[in-house]
Amino acid sequence: MKTLYLDIFSGISGDMFIGALLDLGVDFSKLEADLAKLNLTGYHLHASRRQKANIEGIKFDVHLEGDHHHSHGDSQEPQRGHAHDHDVHHHEHAHHHHDHDEDDLDSAADEHSEDDDHHKAHSHEHAHSHEHEHEHADSRDFAEIRRLISDGPYSSWVKQKATAVFQRIAVAEGKIHGCPPDQVHFHEVGAVDSIVDIIGACLALEQLGKPRVLAAPVVEGTGWVDCAHGRFPVPTAATLEILGARGIPVTQCDEPHELVTPTGAALLAEFAEAFGPMESLAAERIGYGLGTRDNATRPNVLRAILANETATTRTSRGRDWDSDTVTVLETNLDDTSPELLGHFVERALNEGALDVFYLAAQMKKNRPGILLTVLCAAEDADKFAELILRETSAFGVRSYQAQRRKLKREWRKAVTPFGEVQIKLGLLDGKIVHAAPEFESCKKIAEAARVPLAEVYRTAESAFFGSAKKGEKPL
């Protein structure tokens, strides 16, 4: 199992993340070709092997067409091992100086952790100068971005992860500005350059084989950023919301600049399983993604370590399982009718709750009651808390974060006389520990064949485990 460790001692942004993965060996030409399949125009990519504070790595940029601040160069691949500063990939278009005025929803729009000098070299920053009408021409709401990703010619994994990264930003912005996530307008994060950054990050991870991602503790700078309504302290509102929703702690350092951008925060929140120092990881390759600013206290680079995880490594950290963080909502009820409770459970599950259940409880004054529990994604906690308050007799809801450990899941097929049945596998350390016929699959086949559901279950289990015992690979 490959592990990608992100050493974010100097923060993270979308371009630094892709730059680091390119330095680890991601094929730039393939990444560029895959991104070109998206129904998106008006940009080109640039990757340069450069140095930052004597650290050599890759500087990745998305340039919007129509500006001429960047000189022309020859098109070639980023090559490792050159110590001097030079451009290594550059299309015929010039670098685009594409500044915007930030409006209400642009605290998540600052994609890159750069200072005032970088306003001259990259397409999204905090202090913006173009007119609002130009900005709105480039704006997209989350619903539109989700459709764009869904229509793209990518794997289901890339689509799901890219949408999830944008979802985290949309939920944070919606909470900050008081609007539903689908209505959040991304005046820059939704513009061409950052759509490319986010989808490109997912494509790059897929190229690396979708490794497990771990990260160092999040370190953010101090100081202020400029926006349309004045100055705002670092961390920005969106960055803090995104990290807070996942329960990721933040420590500030004495670097007087923003280090973690909202897109960088969203990538961490979506992909990183845990945060802490490296533990029993033997580095196979090390890549550096470069920023533009010359920081005062640390090199402006993201270090990414690709390690081959061994059984010893897994044992030191635990097991080869999946993990995530969920929100647990609870309330005690002693005066809700069974009809209303049943309606609530059905509605909550239909609206995306991960699980809903209730248990008998003894309440105050020795009253019999129930403990109602809802498990949901952190970003959905407010939605389901409100649903509990509206649809039950609860006067209050308790909430806390819980870490989950989950078996890795795979789907196989078992061929039965009634048809193909989906089998859900649970794997630990690469071995099957659970295998169960999928209910809806069995139900559909049982109804079509007019046989008992239990018979389909038994036949599917026998077919799957029978082929496994014979050494055959189940379909």
C-alpha positions, 0 to 999 in steps of 0.5 A: 500500500502506497502512502503519501505524506504531506509535510505542510510545515509551510502550508498548502495550496492547490498549485503547490499540491499539484506541483509536489505530485508532479515532482513525485513523478505524475506525468504532466502530459497525461495530466494536461491531456486529461484536463483538456477533456473537460468542457472548459476553455480559456487556459493553459498549464505551465510547469517549471523546475525552479528553486525556492530558498535553494530547494528545487521543485516544481512550480505549477500554474494555471494561466488564463489566456489573454495576458502577456506578463509571462515570456514565451518558452519551449514546450517540454516536460518537467525534468528532475535533477537540474539545479538551476532555475528554468522554465520547462513547460510553457504553451504559446499563450502568455501568463495571465494577470487575472485579478478580481475584486473580492465580493461577499463569497470570495474568502474561499477564492484565494487559491494560492498562499502568496504575497503582494509580489504574487499579484503580478504572477498568478490568477487568484489573490486576495487584493483584486483589481478588476471590475465586478462585472468581469468577476461575475462573468467568471463566476459559477455556482456550486450546482453548475460546477457539480454538473461540469464535473459529473459530465466530465469523462473521468472515473467515478473516483475522480468525479466523487472526490473533486465534487467532495472538495468543492462541496466542502468549500461550498458548505463553508461559504454558505455558512459564512454568508447565509445561503445554501451551498448550491447557491454559493457563487465561486467568483474565483474558486469556481473560475477556470484556474481553480476548477483545473487545480481541484480536478487536476489534484484528483487526477494526479492522485489517481495517477499515483495509484490513489495512495493513502494520504497522511499529513503533518499537523496544520500550521497557518501563518498570521497577519491579514488578507485584503478583501472587498470589505476590508482586512480580515485576519489569517486564517481566513473565514473559509479556511477555518470553517473547512478545517473546523468542520472536519475537526482538524486542529490549527496552530499558528506560527510567526510567518506573517502571511497566509499559508493555508488557502481554502482549496488547500484546506479542502484538499486536506479535509477530503484526503488526509486520514490523519494528522501527525508526525511521520511514523515508520514511513520509508521515503521512496520519493520526495517531491516539492511543490513551490509557491511564489512568495519568499517567506520570512521564516520558512521556504515556501514549499510543500514537501510530499513524501511517497512511501511504500507501506509495509505490514510493519508500518501498518502495525505501528499505526494500526491496521489497513482500514479506512477511517473518517470523521462523522458527527453524532447527533443525540437527543432524549425523547419521551413524548414523540409518537411512534408515527412521527418517529418513524417518519423522521427516520425515513426522512433523515435517511432519504436526506443523506444521514449515514445512519439513524437509530433509537434505543430505549432509555430511562429519563428524568422522573423515571419516565420511559423514553428513547435515545434518538441518534443520527450519524451524518457528515460534519458539514450536514450537522446543522441540517440534521440538528434542525430536522430533529428540532422540527420533526420531533418533540426535542428541545435540544440536540447534543453534538460531537465528532467521532472517528470511525474505523472501517473495513475497506470495501469492494464489490464482486459478483456471484453468478447464481441460477437466478442471475448475478448478485452483488457481493459486498466484501470487507477487507482488512490488511488485504484479506476478506473478513466479511462477504455478504450478498447485497440486499437490494440486489437479492431482492430484485432478483428474488422478485423477478424469479419469484423465489424466496429472498432467503433462497437467493441469499443462500445461493449467492453465498454458496456460489461466491464462497464455492468459487473462492474455495476452488481457487477461482477469482469471483467475478 
